Structures are given as C-alpha cells and as structure tokens.
Amino acid sequence: MRAAQVGMAVNLILAIIKLIAGIIGHAYALVADAVESTADIFSSLVVYGGLRIAAQPADEDHPYGHGRAEALAGALVALMLLAAALGIAIEAVREIRTPHHTPKAWTLAVLVGVIVIKQILASKVFQIGSETGSTAVMADAQHHRSDVVTSTAAFIGISIAVIGGPGWEQADDWAALVASLVICYNGVKMLRPAVNDLMDRIPDDSVVQGIASAATSVAEVRAIEKLKVRKVGLQYAVDLHVQTDPQMSLHDAHIVSGKVKGAIRAAMPAVDGVLIHMEPYEPA
C-alpha cells in the first residue's frame, strides 16, 4: 500500500510536468506520456484500494475473506492500460494527419529525467510485487514500466524530429503510436494472471509441489491425492485428501491432519487455509 501511495505522488508530479512541457514544447508524444502517467495515478489508487479491502479479515458476510479484491484490482489496472493504449493510438493517428510545429529540443531533457525516475520506481514496485506475490502490485509495476516505454519512445521520436528538422515533425507522433502498441501488449500480459486468479487457476508447479512435499513429509502420511490449490489475494487456499493407516482412530487421524496443516504452513508461509479430508490407505 505504501508503494501505491508513493506511485500516486510521483505520477502526479510527473504528469503535470510532462503535460506542461508537451504543450509548450509542441511534443505530442510528451502529452501522450502525460496521459499515460495520469492513468498510472488512477491505477495506483485502484491498487491501494484493492489491497486495503483484501487485507480485511473474514467476517460473517465474507467467511472466505476479501482476497478477491486484490485480483479484481489487478484486472482493473490491466484494463486501464488497454484503455490508455487505445486513447494514445487514436490521438497519435490524429496528430499524424494534422500538420504541427517541430518539438522543442529542451523537451528531451524532461524525458531523460522522467525515464530515470520511472525506471527506479518500476523496479522497486516490481520487487515488492515479487516478494508479496501480489497480482495487483505487479500490474501497477507494469503500468510504471509502460510509462518508461512511452517516455523512451517519445525521446526517440522527438530526437528524430529535432535532428531531421522541417518535414520530420510527425516523428514524435509515430513514436507515440508505437508506444501505444507496447502498452497494449503489457495490458494483455498483466490481465491474464489477474483473470487466472479470479478463475481459480492452479498456481505454478513450484507451489503445488512444495505443498505436496510438505504433506508427505509427515511420518503417518502414506499417500496424498486430489490436491487442489487456488490463490486468494496474497495467499493460497489448499484442499487435500490424505491417506493414512486404516486402523487409525478418528482421534489420531485428527492429530495427523493437524500435523499436515502445520507442515504445509511451515514450508509455504503464503498458504492460509488448509482443508484436509482423511482417508484410509489402500495400496490396491
């Protein structure tokens, strides 16, 4: 949530700077970049709100918690990326067809500063997203990285326009169009994991195998089957059938199930809920 707050503050400042510089410096690619930064502000706001809701504990109306809010926030941010890409592409085409002034050379200095700041911010947010496993935070980081892409494209386009002189004014508009395609690709790329979380798609093999290994590490466990794992917010929910000695009493089986839950949570701290169904072991 702190990362989202910092992202909002940085994007607000950069959006204002780029918008003013783009208008005064006759650089549409810089204006398009400002629009993308404005979308970043709303995306960080969405991520912040989603994480706050997801962090709320389970209650009577939501016995399984509020973790889905995190995935919903990630999906919404990805959709905002796609909307921003479409808007930039439409405006870029319009500017290509409309004669305008050559961009000012000093706008390049503005872009250099923007690229450095956004790359640092994107790297930090990506690190936080990777450490927490948050789909929403990763989507927000991708939004920051898309801003780096648009700023880089704007820098290249404006450089061509400035160096080329008269007749090359539209170079920065073409750069904005290319950047919109990259943003669209990133939007689709980030939408998939968010949808997968909402559709209860099974996580990576590393997560599933880690849970299976932890369960079978309990001495009384003979075998496991029907292992189901789904991601809910920042955590995982596990459904597992455990097979043990058919002669074991119900009391002892209950104790074994507790051992299995403890082993899984110790090996995989991201696992929250573990539902275990005890079964008699039958080799045949």
Secondary structure, 3 states (H helix, E strand, C coil): CHHHHHHHHHHHHHHHHHHHHHHHCCCHHHHHHHHHHHHHHHHHHHHHHHHHHHCCCCCCCCCCCCCHHHHHHHHHHHHHHHHHHHHHHHHHHHHHCCCCCCCCCCHHHHHHHHHHHHHHHHHHHHHHHHHHCCHHHHHHHHHHHHHHHHHHHHHHHHHHHHHHCCCCCCHHHHHHHHHHHHHHHHHHHHHHHHHHHHCCCCCCHHHHHHHHHHHHCCCCCCEEEEEEEEEECCEEEEEEEEEECCCCCHHHHHHHHHHHHHHHHHHCCCEEEEEEEEEECCCC
